[in-house]
């Protein structure tokens, strides 16, 4: 479904309610879909559990029932490579100072680092910049099996995403792009039942292992003969197998299983070693005393660093994604969308009570029983949000292990080498979050210069109102509309 019609409102004022979505009966060309039977899961920060797998949520606040994405097969596919899919076209500000009203079909996967958008929806942040999330009230709940196909078939405009999970689709289309990085996921953990009394990699290293390889080998040898339960997705495969490859140990016996079933078996003491996909499940098991024999944080701390490190592909980012055709038709909408994300992160950082309003929705879609403190603990321990001020590690600091070209190129190369994806894919083909971040930075820089010019100037009441509004948008990270209003105030 495409973006809705535009309604112009008063200059730099709080937007009026958005128009409804595209007219009934209107169609949008569909791209080649991922087969419905193909599972393209992603490393994420929680898991969608069957209600029978967990206890009744402890949070007393009622959450609205989520709108579930349709399960019917998508429409027939259309050609996938277009003139729009090669390069991001930088945004052009709308003329004047009015804020366009746009409806965005939006899907969220049921994870802690995928549902923070609910804070912006419930607090009116999207509406503040002219965006109406559809379907009301909270967009779609999408699953691992659905979200890639829903994007490709234009059934959602934007979906929360793990960027690496877009790669398999490049066998047939170059349409899917990651357009924002929200977290680096540290929640991958190989967990052992506490009754086994195993040691962690960190403990072995701190006890004086002569080298990282020796310490890792000692840690992994504890798993010899154990049945290990793991997810089936591409990034999970690398995390589960690469430590064994590094040490020259044979791969253990793996059983692929979703988190809901792993949790059921763990609760009934019927498994010894598990690698859950979701951070709240990992956090729950850690709090229950399970041993992290190794995890992303330990590997990156004690292992070899640098962009050529075999551990570099373990840097996994979650954010949000869209098709190239949608992006290059709606750049300014997506810059405003990004501004809301950064406003959400600033809000959660300054007022942790907002996690309390976040928890009921997460519990309602994920089957977890977290309160606000539990959601905050999960996020801070396993996948901390990266605010606008720290996005430089992704897009500016080329020496950072988290710089998008370093981490994503390493992952692409490793997956292409073992045949999981085709060859020839580049980080810049997939991570359009980089040029979109630069777009935001340029608007911020221009606005800073305008604010400097405004110092000490006597403005008419209407011009001063525009300048005040420019400061308001700036504080909301909406540097696009801050620039538009500041420019109008000084001309």
C-alpha positions, 0 to 999 in steps of 0.5 A: 500500500502506498502513501496517502494523499497530502493535506497541507496545514498551516505554516509550521503548526502542529499538523491536523489529523492525517488523511486516510490511506490510499483510496479503496481499490487503488493498487500499487505494483508489487515487486518479486516476493520472497516465497511464502514458504521461505523463512527469512528470520533475523537476529532480533531482540525478543521473540513472539511466543505462543500464549501457552508458552508464558505466564499471564503478563504481570503488567496491569496496564491493558494494551490494545490488541495488535493488528495482525498482518494478513497471512494470505499469499501476496499478489503476483510479482512484478519486475524488481529492478527499477531506475529508483533502486540503484541509488538514493536520491537526496531529499528536496524540501517542500516549498513553504513551511506547511507540514504535509500530512501522510499516512504510512503503512507500518509494520513492527516485528514483536521484539524489544528493539523493534517495538519502541516505535509504540512510544512515538505512536502513543505520545503523538510524535509521528503526528507532530511531524505529519505522519499517521501510522496505519492501520490504526492504532499501532500499525501491523504486527508482522512476523519473521515469516511475513515481513520481507514479503510484505515489504516487497509486495507493498503491503507495508511501506516501512517495517522494522528490520534486521538489516542482514535479513534483507540480503537473501532477497538480493538473489532476485531483487535489489529493492529492499533497503535498510534506511535506519540503524537503531541498535547494535544487537549484543543479545546473541548468547549460547546459554547452558543449563545451570545444572551443568555448572559450565564456565563462561569464556570470560571466566576462562580468559580471566583465569589466565588462558594463554590466548583467545583461541585457547580460551575459546576452545576450552569454553566450546569443549564444554559443549562436546556431546551436547544437543544445541538448540539454535534459530534457523536464520542467517546471522544466527548460523554465523554466531553458532558456527564461527567460534567452532571454525575459529578453533578448529573444533568440529561443529556440534549437533544442532537442532533448529527450533523457534524461541517459543519451543525452546522456552517450553523445553527450558522451563521443563528442564528438557534441554541443556544448551540453547541459543535463543533468537530473542533478547528478552528470552535470553535476558529471562534465562540469564536471570534464571541462572543460565550460563552464557558460555559465549556471547557477542559481547565476550567474543568482541571483548576478548577476540581479535579486533579490526575490520578484517577480524572474523568476528566482525560479521557478528556486528548485527544491526536492527533498524527499519527498512523500505523498498527503493521505489518507496524511499525515492518517492518519499524522502522527506517523509522518511527523514521525518520518520527518522526524526521520530525515532531519535526523539523516542530514544531521547525520551527513553533516555531522559524519562525511563518511566516511558518504558512502562508504557512500552512494556504492555504493547511488547507483552501483547505482541511477544507473549513476554511478561516484562514490566517497564524495568524489565524492558529497560534492562533488556534494551540496555544489557543486550541491544542499547538504542543508539541516539542521533548524537552517537550515530557517527559510529555507524556513518562517520568513524571509519575505524569503528567496528560498527561502521556500516561498511566495515561490519556489513561488508564483512558479513556479506563476504562471509555469507557469499563465501559459503554460498548463503547469498550471491556475490557482488553485493555491496554495503552501499547497495543495501544500507541507504541509512548512510546517505539518509543520515547525511541528509539529516546532518546537512539540514542540521548544519544549515539550520545551525547557521540560520540560528546563528544569523538570527542571534540579536535580530528583531523579528516581526511576530509572525517571523518570530513564531516561525523561528520558535517553531524551528527551534521546536522541530530542532529539539525533536530532531526534525532538522528538515522542518527546522531548516524550512521554518528557520529559513522562512523566518529570516527571509 
